[in-house]
Amino acid sequence: KECDSPEAVRSRIKSMAKQNVPRALVSLIAGASDATLEHIVMAMMRMAGEQIVRGAMIQQGCLSACIKLIKNGDLSETEKKIMQYAEHTISKILVTTNPSLLTTSQCMGSIQPLIKLVKDNESSDLQKFEALLSLTNLASYNDSTKQHMVSEKGIRVLSVAMFSGHELVRRAATEAMSNLVPHPDMIDYLRKKDNLKVWVAFAADYEDNFECARAALGCLAMVTQDPEIASTFIKQGNLSEKLLKSVLELGNLELMHRALILTLNLIEHGGKCKELVMTTGTLAFCEAYATTYQNGGKSMDLEFSEADQKLMGITVSLSQDIVQACSR
């Protein structure tokens, strides 16, 4: 059986978008039977797999049409397929779309179908992953999208997805939840010891799941500005102490950057939070690191890229801030 090459399929999809095929598909939805509707939405979903046509699909009404197709309640098997195809189309379109280019109804209307797709036990890991990427994108837009995600029980759904058996789903769920900060409900969620313990464990798992650990540690760096979360963090005992020590000794600049911000937050709170930094070797590390690499001296011997040189300068500056803060 002969099949088109990926390049041929991509070229055909581009041509279809230029010829307003997405708009034609939208016009066919009204009055279509379930069988016809299934194939219409499937065609949209497959077109949305090509990133370059997603903007045209939005302009020609595909995103709004898919949002309007979403319904709940008792559905036939065909209707369930239509819903899942529509939800997946929304997720594919929004993975790379700047939310600022969407209308308010498109932006807000997409959230419930995406959360539904993540929650659906019958959806594939790929569908969950792309839905989570889109939710991450929307959550980063503004406080209104964060609020709508929370009101759609997004925290509970995303927290379950963090325990997926698929590494990419776990990572995307962690990133999506991180982008809900600083919503008050997300802060309250992380103030609970057992919930925060999960994030500390994820942050410490950098050897096996680096990107997920990076997202978790980035979230901890943000939320430990909250004194209650900072207090809960140090109550994790050896887990939190080991996290700071191992990440700083690892030498990965991205993780170090996040760990140093977290450390500075702890110092600013004073008391036992500051004591943790001073008694676990973290302060000593920062003193040695800042002294060794200040003014960019020895860092030139490491053959870093320009971006890494810049990031190293930031980590050195943070280490100096930590040393100064501890002396106050």
C-alpha positions in Angstrom: 0.0 0.0 0.0 1.4 3.4 -1.0 1.3 6.2 1.4 2.1 9.9 1.0 5.3 11.2 2.6 4.9 13.5 5.6 6.1 16.3 3.3 3.4 15.6 0.8 0.7 15.6 3.5 2.1 18.9 4.9 2.0 20.5 1.5 -1.6 19.4 0.9 -2.7 20.7 4.3 -1.1 24.1 3.6 -2.9 24.2 0.2 -6.2 23.3 1.8 -5.8 26.2 4.3 -5.1 28.6 1.6 -8.2 27.5 -0.3 -10.4 28.1 2.8 -11.1 24.5 3.4 -11.3 25.0 7.2 -14.1 27.6 6.6 -15.9 25.1 4.4 -15.7 22.4 7.1 -17.2 24.9 9.6 -20.1 25.7 7.3 -20.9 22.0 6.9 -21.4 21.5 10.7 -24.9 23.0 10.8 -27.4 20.3 10.2 -24.8 17.5 9.8 -25.6 14.0 11.0 -23.4 12.6 13.7 -21.6 10.4 11.2 -20.8 13.3 9.0 -19.9 15.5 11.9 -17.5 12.9 13.2 -15.5 13.1 9.9 -15.7 16.9 9.7 -14.1 17.3 13.2 -11.6 14.5 12.4 -10.5 16.4 9.3 -10.1 19.6 11.4 -8.0 17.6 14.0 -5.7 16.3 11.4 -5.2 19.7 9.8 -4.4 21.2 13.2 -1.4 18.8 13.4 0.3 21.2 11.0 1.5 24.2 13.0 1.7 26.7 10.2 -2.1 26.5 9.4 -3.3 26.9 13.0 -3.7 30.6 12.7 -5.7 30.2 9.5 -7.9 27.6 11.2 -8.7 30.1 14.0 -9.4 32.9 11.5 -11.7 30.6 9.5 -13.7 29.6 12.6 -12.5 26.1 13.5 -11.6 26.9 17.1 -14.9 28.6 17.9 -16.8 25.8 16.1 -15.1 23.1 18.1 -15.8 25.0 21.4 -19.5 25.2 20.5 -19.6 21.5 19.8 -18.7 20.6 23.3 -21.5 19.2 25.4 -21.9 17.1 28.6 -24.3 14.5 29.7 -25.2 11.1 28.3 -23.6 10.7 24.9 -23.7 8.1 22.3 -20.5 6.4 21.3 -20.3 8.5 18.1 -21.0 11.7 20.1 -18.2 10.8 22.5 -15.8 10.4 19.5 -16.9 13.8 18.2 -16.3 15.4 21.6 -12.9 13.9 21.9 -11.9 14.9 18.3 -13.2 18.5 19.0 -11.3 18.7 22.3 -8.1 17.3 20.7 -8.5 19.9 17.8 -8.7 22.7 20.4 -5.6 21.3 22.2 -3.5 21.1 18.9 -4.5 24.6 17.8 -3.6 26.2 21.2 -0.3 24.5 21.8 1.5 27.1 19.8 -1.0 30.0 19.6 -0.4 33.2 21.5 -3.4 33.6 23.8 -3.4 37.3 23.3 -4.5 36.8 19.7 -7.7 35.0 20.8 -11.0 36.6 21.7 -12.1 36.3 25.4 -14.7 33.7 24.5 -12.2 31.6 22.6 -9.6 31.9 25.4 -12.1 31.1 28.3 -14.2 28.7 26.2 -11.2 26.4 25.5 -10.3 25.8 29.1 -13.2 23.4 30.1 -12.8 21.1 27.0 -9.0 20.9 27.6 -9.4 20.0 31.3 -12.1 17.5 30.3 -9.6 15.9 27.8 -6.9 15.6 30.5 -9.4 14.0 32.9 -10.9 11.6 30.3 -9.8 8.0 31.2 -10.3 7.1 27.5 -8.0 9.8 26.1 -4.5 8.8 24.9 -1.3 10.1 26.5 -0.7 12.2 23.4 -4.1 13.8 23.8 -3.5 14.5 27.5 0.0 15.8 26.7 -1.2 18.3 24.1 -4.1 19.4 26.2 -1.7 20.1 29.1 0.6 22.1 26.9 -2.3 24.2 25.8 -3.4 24.7 29.4 0.1 25.7 30.3 0.0 28.3 27.5 -3.4 29.7 28.6 -2.5 29.7 32.3 0.5 31.9 31.5 -1.7 34.5 29.8 -3.4 36.4 32.7 -5.1 36.1 36.0 -8.5 35.5 34.4 -7.4 32.4 32.6 -5.8 31.1 35.9 -9.1 31.8 37.7 -11.2 30.0 35.1 -8.9 27.0 35.2 -9.2 26.8 39.0 -13.0 27.2 38.8 -13.1 24.2 36.4 -11.4 22.1 39.1 -8.1 22.4 37.3 -5.9 22.0 40.3 -7.4 18.6 41.2 -7.3 17.4 37.6 -3.7 18.5 37.0 -2.5 17.1 40.3 -3.8 13.7 39.3 -2.1 14.0 35.9 1.2 14.7 37.6 1.2 11.0 38.6 0.7 9.7 35.0 2.8 6.8 33.9 4.0 8.8 30.9 6.9 11.1 31.5 5.8 13.8 29.1 2.3 14.0 30.7 3.9 14.3 34.1 6.1 17.1 33.0 3.3 19.0 31.2 1.0 18.7 34.2 3.8 20.0 36.5 4.4 23.0 34.2 0.7 23.7 33.9 0.3 23.7 37.7 3.3 25.9 38.0 1.7 28.5 35.8 -1.3 28.7 38.1 1.0 30.5 40.6 0.3 32.9 42.3 -3.5 32.1 42.3 -4.6 32.0 46.0 -6.1 28.5 45.6 -2.7 27.2 44.2 -0.9 28.8 47.1 -3.3 27.2 49.6 -2.8 23.9 47.8 1.0 24.0 48.3 0.7 25.1 51.9 -0.4 21.6 52.7 2.6 19.5 53.8 1.7 16.4 51.8 1.1 18.3 48.6 4.4 20.3 49.0 6.2 17.0 49.7 5.3 15.8 46.2 6.8 18.9 44.6 10.0 18.6 46.6 10.2 15.0 45.5 9.6 15.9 41.9 12.3 18.6 42.1 14.8 16.1 43.4 14.2 13.7 40.6 16.4 15.6 38.1 18.5 12.6 37.1 15.6 10.7 35.7 13.2 13.5 34.8 15.1 16.7 34.3 12.5 18.8 32.7 9.8 17.8 35.2 12.3 18.5 38.0 13.1 21.9 36.5 9.4 22.9 36.4 8.9 21.7 40.0 11.9 23.5 41.3 10.9 26.7 39.5 7.5 26.5 41.2 9.2 26.1 44.6 11.4 29.1 43.9 8.3 31.2 43.3 6.0 30.0 46.1 8.6 30.0 48.9 8.1 33.7 48.9 5.0 32.8 51.0 6.1 32.5 54.6 3.8 29.6 55.3 5.0 27.6 52.3 8.6 28.3 53.3 7.9 27.0 56.8 6.3 23.9 55.3 9.3 23.4 53.0 11.8 23.3 55.9 9.5 20.9 57.8 10.2 18.4 55.0 13.4 17.7 57.0 16.1 15.7 55.1 14.1 15.9 51.9 14.4 19.7 51.6 18.0 19.7 52.9 19.1 17.1 50.5 17.3 18.9 47.6 19.2 22.1 48.1 22.6 20.4 48.7 22.4 18.1 45.7 21.1 20.6 43.2 23.8 23.2 44.1 26.5 20.5 44.0 25.2 19.2 40.6 26.4 22.3 38.8 23.5 22.6 36.3 23.0 26.3 36.0 19.2 26.2 35.3 18.6 24.2 38.4 21.1 26.2 40.5 19.4 29.4 39.5 16.0 28.2 40.8 17.6 26.7 44.0 19.4 29.9 44.8 16.2 31.9 44.5 14.5 29.5 46.8 17.5 29.8 49.2 17.3 33.6 49.2 13.5 33.4 49.9 14.2 31.2 53.0 16.8 33.7 54.3 14.5 36.6 53.9 11.9 34.9 56.1 14.5 34.6 58.9 14.2 32.3 61.9 14.3 28.5 61.2 14.2 29.1 57.5 17.4 31.1 57.6 18.9 28.6 60.1 18.4 25.8 57.5 20.5 27.7 55.0 23.3 28.5 57.5 23.6 25.0 59.0 23.3 22.7 56.0 26.3 23.9 54.1 24.3 26.0 51.6 25.8 29.2 52.9 29.4 27.8 52.7 28.7 26.7 49.1 27.5 30.2 48.2 30.5 31.8 49.8 32.9 29.5 47.9 31.0 29.8 44.6 30.8 33.6 44.7 34.5 34.0 45.6 35.7 31.6 42.9 33.6 33.0 40.0 33.1 36.6 40.9 33.8 39.1 38.1 33.6 36.3 35.5 37.2 35.2 36.1 37.5 31.4 36.2 34.1 31.0 34.4 35.9 31.8 31.2 37.9 28.6 31.5 34.7 26.5 31.4 34.0 27.1 27.7 30.3 28.0 28.4 28.0 29.4 25.7 27.1 33.0 25.8 23.7 32.1 27.3 25.4 30.0 30.0 27.9 32.7 30.8 25.0 35.1 31.4 23.2 32.6 33.6 26.3 31.9 35.5 26.7 35.6 36.2 23.1 35.6 37.6 23.9 32.6 39.9 27.1 34.3 41.1 25.1 37.5 41.9 22.5 35.5 43.7 25.1 33.7 45.8 26.6 37.1 46.7 23.1 38.3 47.8 22.7 35.2 49.9 26.0 35.7 51.7 25.2 39.4 52.3 21.6 38.5 53.5 23.0 35.9 56.0 25.4 38.5 57.5 22.6 40.8 58.3 
